[in-house]
Amino acid sequence: MIAKTDQTSGNFHRFKIVVRLQWPAKDHALKHRLGVFDRLNTNNQIKPKEGIVSFTKKIGSRLLRQGLVAAALTMAALAPAKAETIKVGVILTYSGRDAALGEQIDRAINLFSKLHASELPPGVKIELVKRDDTGVNPSLAKRLAQELVLRDHVQILTGGQWTPNAMAIAALTKEAKVPFVTMTAGGSTVTQQSPYVVRTGWTLWQTSYPLGEWAAKQGWKTAYTVVSDFAPGYDGEAAFTKSFTEGGGKIVGSVRIPLATTDYLPYFQKVKDTNPDVVYVFNPGGPQATAFMKAFDDIGITKSKIKLIGPLDITSDEELPNMGRSALGVVTLGQYSPAAARKANVDFIAAWKKEYGANSVPTYFAVAGWDGMQAIYDAINAQKGNAQKGIIDPDAMMKFLRGWSDPNSPRGPIKIDQQGDLVQNLYLRRVEEKDGHLANIEFATIGPIGDPWKVFNKK
């Protein structure tokens, strides 16, 4: 090491440091891996590197005597460049009755981030800033999004577990010009609230309109609709009613059940008394799906000739063990089943169980979270130069996302259309017993299709 005083400024002295190090002759692999000392001379000695550092005269003199300045400079040369951080705000339900649904998405986000961090542009990392919306609470969700943007300076928002919450967040993104990748909000109009919103989940029109067509083709003439009383329920009810009646069926009764309800028997007794051929059911999944199914069983509907069908929410995979045999034979339509034999899904399931345990089952909520992170990572990679400076161009990101595709999703090939919705295959699934446990077994494929509501409501 050679050191000398280069310049004095007040009480601070700037020292010019020249460092010469010997590189072990056999450590070429390490040399190439580090990549910083790639200018060896013929004597296997690193060519001199220089640096300017500032210390007080007293401290600088002491460090020079001890040889620590050289060590510090060497460590700085060996260290990777300072990572630029892209901050992603995540708003999910982490507490309350429906926390299990938020946990599915959160686990997928965490697992994807762990397995794919190395796929970001060099020197770029993602910081996840998480907030709990506690459930369906649009005013809280909007406030959390505001705090994430204004205080935490996030550059991307995601999560969007509930349609009312996602609607509130989406309205904010229009003002703030912050990209929002909503993962599971199923209301069709969410993506119309702002040009900065795309969806990696599904819509209730997408999973319910084709189901009504299928139900009419089974020869069922009468149907009763039973839905949770919020926006996705209204969409599912409208979609099924339209296609089922267009196919020659008749709706003989409808009921909307408040989300806070715990006693479903009075509602379901009316269904049983009406005795329709089929009941279309929608609830947001998770523990509510089990509560619905047990109530149908208690009232005797599951043992009758009345058929139960619905979007995939009503036989949520992680809840099947809690539903028991009352769920056997229920047919649903949706974009995913963990029992699918697609290679991408088999690999996803293996990674999930390795991380979270052999008894843990990822659901369609988890896959929406996984694919949402894939879209976010791909969008950041598309902005490599900006991302390496810690910058996200929101308009460029949205242009990229509206047209983004992934042929290797666990659910099969997917693509975001220009409306911001996912075009994907849908699978008819039946609850069956497989290898000693209940599973949603795919038996037919419909699609790929986008959101039918937007087809019927073109502006």
C-alpha positions in Angstrom: 0.0 0.0 0.0 1.2 3.5 -0.8 -0.6 6.5 0.8 0.0 10.2 0.7 -1.9 13.3 1.6 -3.6 14.5 -1.6 -5.6 17.5 -0.5 -6.5 19.3 2.7 -10.0 20.8 3.3 -10.5 22.3 6.8 -10.0 19.6 9.4 -10.3 16.8 6.8 -7.5 15.4 4.8 -8.0 13.4 1.6 -5.7 10.5 1.2 -4.8 9.0 -2.2 -4.6 5.2 -1.7 -2.8 2.9 -4.1 -3.3 -0.8 -3.3 -1.3 -3.7 -4.8 -2.3 -7.3 -3.9 -0.9 -10.7 -4.8 -3.5 -13.1 -6.3 -3.0 -16.8 -5.4 -2.0 -18.6 -8.6 -4.6 -21.3 -8.3 -7.5 -19.1 -7.5 -8.5 -18.3 -11.0 -12.1 -19.6 -10.5 -12.6 -17.3 -7.6 -11.0 -14.4 -9.6 -13.5 -14.8 -12.4 -16.4 -15.3 -10.0 -15.7 -12.0 -8.2 -15.1 -10.3 -11.5 -13.6 -7.1 -10.0 -9.9 -8.0 -10.3 -9.7 -8.9 -13.9 -6.6 -6.9 -14.8 -3.8 -9.2 -13.6 -0.3 -8.5 -15.0 2.1 -11.2 -16.2 3.4 -11.7 -12.6 -0.1 -12.5 -11.4 -0.2 -9.3 -9.6 -3.2 -7.0 -9.6 -2.6 -3.8 -11.4 -2.7 -0.8 -9.0 -6.1 0.4 -8.0 -6.6 3.9 -6.6 -9.2 5.5 -4.4 -9.8 8.8 -2.7 -11.1 8.7 0.9 -11.5 11.4 3.5 -10.7 11.3 7.2 -9.7 13.8 9.9 -6.0 14.1 10.1 -5.8 12.3 13.4 -8.0 9.4 12.4 -6.4 9.1 9.0 -2.9 9.0 10.4 -3.8 6.3 12.8 -5.6 4.2 10.1 -2.6 4.6 7.8 -0.3 3.4 10.6 -2.4 0.3 11.1 -2.9 -0.4 7.4 -6.7 -0.4 7.7 -7.3 2.1 4.9 -6.0 -0.5 2.4 -8.1 -3.2 3.9 -11.2 -0.9 3.7 -10.5 0.0 0.0 -10.0 -3.7 -0.8 -13.3 -4.7 0.8 -15.1 -2.0 -1.2 -13.6 -3.2 -4.4 -14.7 -6.8 -3.6 -18.2 -5.8 -2.6 -20.9 -5.8 -5.3 -22.3 -2.5 -6.4 -24.9 -1.0 -4.2 -28.3 -2.6 -5.0 -31.0 -0.4 -6.3 -34.3 -1.2 -4.6 -37.7 -1.3 -6.2 -40.4 -1.0 -3.5 -43.6 -3.0 -4.0 -46.5 -2.3 -1.7 -48.7 -5.3 -0.8 -52.2 -4.9 0.6 -53.8 -8.1 1.8 -55.9 -9.5 4.6 -53.5 -10.7 7.3 -56.0 -10.8 10.2 -59.6 -11.7 10.8 -61.9 -14.5 9.5 -60.5 -14.4 6.0 -56.8 -14.2 6.8 -56.3 -17.7 5.4 -57.0 -16.3 1.9 -54.5 -13.5 2.3 -52.0 -16.0 3.7 -52.2 -18.0 0.5 -51.4 -15.0 -1.7 -48.7 -13.9 0.8 -47.0 -17.3 0.8 -46.9 -17.3 -3.0 -45.4 -13.8 -3.1 -42.7 -14.8 -0.6 -41.9 -18.1 -2.3 -41.7 -16.6 -5.8 -39.4 -13.8 -4.5 -37.2 -16.3 -2.8 -36.8 -18.6 -5.9 -36.5 -15.8 -8.5 -34.6 -13.0 -6.9 -31.6 -13.8 -9.1 -33.7 -13.1 -12.2 -33.9 -9.4 -11.6 -31.6 -7.0 -13.5 -28.0 -6.9 -12.0 -27.9 -4.8 -8.9 -31.7 -4.6 -8.5 -33.7 -6.0 -5.6 -37.3 -5.8 -4.6 -38.5 -4.7 -1.2 -42.0 -5.8 -0.2 -43.8 -3.4 2.1 -46.9 -5.2 3.5 -50.1 -3.8 5.0 -53.2 -5.5 6.5 -56.6 -4.4 5.2 -58.3 -6.7 7.8 -61.0 -7.8 5.3 -63.5 -6.0 3.1 -62.7 -2.4 4.0 -62.3 -0.1 1.1 -61.7 3.1 3.1 -58.9 1.4 5.0 -57.5 -0.1 1.8 -57.4 3.3 0.2 -55.7 4.9 3.2 -53.1 2.1 3.3 -52.4 2.6 -0.4 -52.0 6.4 0.1 -49.5 5.8 2.9 -47.6 3.3 0.8 -47.3 5.7 -2.0 -46.7 9.0 -0.2 -44.8 7.8 2.9 -43.1 4.6 1.9 -42.6 5.7 -1.7 -43.6 2.4 -3.2 -43.4 2.3 -7.0 -45.8 -0.6 -7.6 -48.9 -1.8 -5.7 -50.2 -5.3 -5.6 -52.4 -7.6 -3.5 -56.0 -6.4 -4.1 -57.6 -9.4 -2.4 -61.2 -8.0 -2.4 -63.1 -6.2 -5.1 -64.4 -3.3 -3.0 -60.8 -2.7 -1.7 -59.3 -3.1 -5.1 -61.8 -0.5 -6.5 -60.7 2.0 -3.9 -57.0 1.4 -4.6 -57.5 1.5 -8.3 -59.1 5.0 -8.1 -56.0 6.2 -6.2 -53.6 4.8 -8.8 -55.2 6.9 -11.5 -54.2 10.1 -9.6 -50.8 8.8 -8.4 -49.9 7.0 -11.7 -48.7 3.9 -9.8 -49.0 0.5 -11.4 -51.4 -1.8 -9.5 -51.3 -5.5 -10.2 -54.5 -6.8 -8.5 -54.2 -10.5 -7.9 -57.6 -11.9 -6.8 -60.3 -9.2 -7.0 -63.0 -10.8 -9.2 -65.3 -7.9 -10.0 -65.2 -7.1 -13.7 -65.1 -3.3 -13.4 -61.9 -3.2 -11.3 -59.7 -2.9 -14.3 -61.9 -0.1 -15.7 -61.2 2.2 -12.7 -57.7 3.3 -13.9 -55.3 2.8 -16.8 -52.7 1.7 -14.2 -54.5 -1.5 -13.2 -54.2 -5.1 -14.5 -55.4 -8.4 -13.0 -53.7 -11.8 -12.6 -56.6 -13.6 -11.1 -60.0 -14.0 -12.8 -63.5 -12.4 -13.0 -66.7 -13.9 -11.8 -68.1 -13.4 -15.3 -65.2 -15.5 -16.6 -65.9 -18.4 -14.2 -69.7 -18.2 -14.1 -71.0 -17.3 -17.6 -69.5 -20.5 -19.2 -70.8 -22.5 -16.2 -74.4 -21.4 -17.0 -74.0 -22.5 -20.6 -72.6 -25.9 -19.4 -75.5 -26.3 -16.8 -78.2 -25.7 -19.5 -76.5 -28.4 -21.7 -76.9 -30.9 -18.8 -80.7 -30.8 -19.3 -81.3 -29.0 -16.0 -84.3 -26.7 -16.4 -84.5 -24.8 -13.1 -81.9 -23.1 -11.0 -81.6 -21.2 -7.7 -78.8 -18.7 -7.2 -77.1 -18.3 -3.8 -74.3 -15.7 -3.6 -72.5 -13.6 -1.0 -73.8 -10.1 -0.9 -71.0 -8.0 -2.5 -69.8 -7.1 -6.0 -68.3 -10.4 -7.1 -71.5 -12.2 -6.0 -73.6 -9.8 -8.1 -71.4 -10.5 -11.1 -71.5 -14.2 -10.6 -75.3 -14.2 -10.2 -75.8 -12.0 -13.3 -73.4 -14.0 -15.5 -74.9 -17.4 -14.6 -78.4 -16.1 -15.0 -77.7 -14.7 -18.4 -76.2 -17.8 -19.9 -78.4 -20.3 -18.2 -81.6 -18.6 -19.3 -80.2 -18.1 -22.8 -79.7 -21.9 -22.9 -83.4 -22.5 -22.0 -83.2 -22.7 -18.2 -85.3 -20.8 -15.7 -84.2 -19.1 -12.4 -86.7 -20.0 -9.8 -85.1 -18.2 -6.9 -82.2 -16.0 -5.8 -80.7 -15.0 -2.5 -77.8 -12.7 -1.5 -76.3 -13.5 1.9 -74.4 -10.8 3.8 -70.7 -11.5 4.3 -71.0 -11.3 8.1 -73.6 -14.1 8.2 -72.8 -17.2 10.3 -76.2 -19.0 10.2 -77.0 -20.1 6.7 -79.8 -22.6 7.4 -82.8 -20.2 7.1 -81.5 -19.3 3.6 -80.9 -22.8 2.5 -84.2 -24.1 3.8 -85.9 -21.9 1.2 -83.7 -23.4 -1.5 -84.6 -26.9 -0.4 -88.3 -26.1 -0.4 -88.1 -24.7 -3.9 -86.4 -28.0 -5.1 -84.6 -26.7 -8.2 -82.6 -29.0 -10.5 -79.4 -27.1 -9.7 -78.1 -24.5 -7.3 -75.5 -21.9 -8.4 -73.4 -20.9 -5.4 -70.8 -18.2 -4.9 -68.9 -17.3 -1.8 -65.3 -15.9 -1.4 -63.8 -19.2 -0.5 -61.7 -20.1 2.5 -63.6 -20.8 5.8 -66.8 -19.4 4.4 -66.8 -22.1 1.7 -66.7 -24.8 4.4 -69.5 -23.1 6.4 -71.7 -23.0 3.2 -71.0 -26.6 2.4 -71.7 -27.9 5.9 -74.9 -25.9 6.0 -76.0 -27.5 2.7 -75.2 -30.8 4.2 -77.1 -30.1 7.4 -80.2 -29.1 5.6 -80.1 -32.3 3.4 -79.4 -30.7 0.0 -76.1 -32.5 -0.6 -77.9 -35.8 -0.1 -80.8 -34.9 -2.4 -81.1 -34.8 -6.2 -80.4 -31.1 -6.2 -77.0 -30.4 -7.8 -74.5 -27.9 -6.4 -72.3 -26.0 -8.9 -70.3 -22.8 -8.8 -67.0 -21.1 -9.5 -64.0 -22.7 -8.0 -64.3 -20.6 -4.8 -66.9 -22.9 -3.3 -64.7 -26.0 -3.1 -61.5 -24.1 -2.1 -58.7 -26.8 -2.1 -57.3 -26.0 1.3 -60.8 -26.3 2.8 -61.8 -29.7 1.3 -60.5 -31.7 4.3 -62.8 -29.5 6.5 -65.8 -30.0 4.2 -65.5 -33.7 4.3 -67.6 -36.0 2.1 -70.4 -33.5 1.8 -68.4 -31.9 -1.1 -68.1 -35.1 -3.1 -69.5 -34.6 -6.6 -69.7 -30.8 -6.5 -68.8 -29.4 -9.9 -67.0 -26.1 -10.2 -65.5 -24.0 -13.1 -62.2 -22.3 -12.5 -58.7 -21.6 -13.7 -56.7 -23.9 -11.4 -56.6 -27.1 -9.4 -53.5 -28.3 -7.5 -54.4 -31.8 -8.6 -53.5 -30.9 -12.3 -50.8 -32.9 -13.9 -49.2 -30.0 -16.0 -45.5 -30.0 -15.5 -45.4 -26.4 -14.4 -48.0 -27.2 -11.8 -46.2 -30.3 -10.6 -43.0 -28.2 -10.1 -45.0 -25.5 -8.4 -46.6 -27.9 -6.0 -43.2 -29.5 -5.2 -41.6 -26.1 -4.4 -44.6 -25.1 -2.3 -44.6 -28.3 -0.2 -40.8 -28.1 0.3 -41.2 -24.5 1.6 -44.5 -24.9 3.6 -44.8 -28.5 4.5 -46.2 -31.7 2.9 -49.7 -31.0 4.1 -49.9 -27.4 2.8 -52.0 -27.0 -0.4 -51.7 -24.0 -2.7 -55.0 -22.7 -4.0 -56.1 -20.5 -6.9 -55.4 -17.6 -4.6 -51.8 -18.7 -4.3 -51.4 -19.1 -8.1 -52.8 -15.6 -8.7 -50.2 -14.3 -6.3 -47.5 -16.4 -8.0 -48.4 -15.2 -11.5 -48.8 -11.6 -10.3 -45.2 -11.7 -9.1 -44.1 -13.2 -12.4 -45.7 -10.3 -14.2 -44.1 -7.7 -11.9 -40.6 -9.3 -12.3 -41.0 -9.5 -16.0 -42.1 -5.8 -16.1 -39.1 -4.7 -14.0 -36.8 -6.7 -16.3 -38.3 -5.0 -19.3 -37.2 -1.7 -17.8 -33.7 -2.9 -17.1 -31.9 0.4 -17.5 -34.4 2.4 -15.4 -34.6 -0.4 -12.8 -30.9 -0.4 -12.3 -31.3 3.2 -11.3 -34.1 2.4 -8.9 -36.7 3.9 -11.3 -40.0 2.5 -12.6 -41.6 4.3 -15.6 -45.3 3.6 -14.8 -46.6 4.2 -18.4 -44.0 1.9 -19.9 -44.8 -0.7 -17.3 -48.5 -0.6 -18.1 -47.8 -0.8 -21.8 -45.7 -3.9 -21.2 -48.2 -5.5 -18.8 -51.1 -5.1 -21.3 -49.9 -7.8 -23.6 -47.7 -9.7 -21.0 -48.0 -13.5 -21.2 -46.6 -16.6 -19.5 -46.9 -19.9 -21.3 -45.7 -21.8 -18.2 -48.0 -20.7 -15.4 -49.1 -23.6 -13.0 -52.6 -23.0 -14.4 -51.5 -23.2 -18.0 -50.8 -20.5 -20.6 -52.0 -17.0 -19.6 -52.0 -13.5 -21.2 -53.2 -10.1 -20.0 -55.3 -8.5 -22.7 -55.6 -4.8 -23.6 -58.4 -4.4 -21.1 -56.1 -5.5 -18.3 -57.8 -8.9 -17.7 -56.3 -12.3 -17.9 -57.1 -14.6 -20.9 -56.8 -18.1 -19.7 -58.1 -21.7 -19.9 -60.9 -22.6 -17.5 -61.4 -26.2 -16.2 -64.5 -28.0 -15.2 -63.6 -29.8 -12.0 -65.4 -32.4 -9.9 -64.7 -33.1 -6.2 -63.5 -36.7 -6.1 -61.5 -38.9 -3.7 -57.9 -39.4 -4.9 -55.2 -41.2 -3.0 -57.2 -41.1 0.2 -58.1 -37.4 0.1 -60.5 -35.1 -1.6 -59.4 -33.2 -4.7 -60.8 -31.0 -7.5 -60.2 -33.2 -10.5 -60.3 -31.4 -13.9 -62.4 -33.2 -16.5 -62.9 -30.7 -19.3 -61.3 -27.5 -20.6 -63.1 -24.3 -21.8 -61.2 -21.5 -23.5 -59.0 -19.7 -23.5 -61.3 -16.9 -22.7 -61.1 -13.3 -21.4 -63.8 -11.5 -19.4 -67.2 -12.0 -21.0 -68.7 -9.0 -19.3 -66.4 -6.7 -21.3 -67.5 -8.4 -24.5 -71.2 -7.7 -23.6 -70.5 -4.1 -22.4 -68.2 -2.7 -25.1 -68.2 1.1 -25.0 
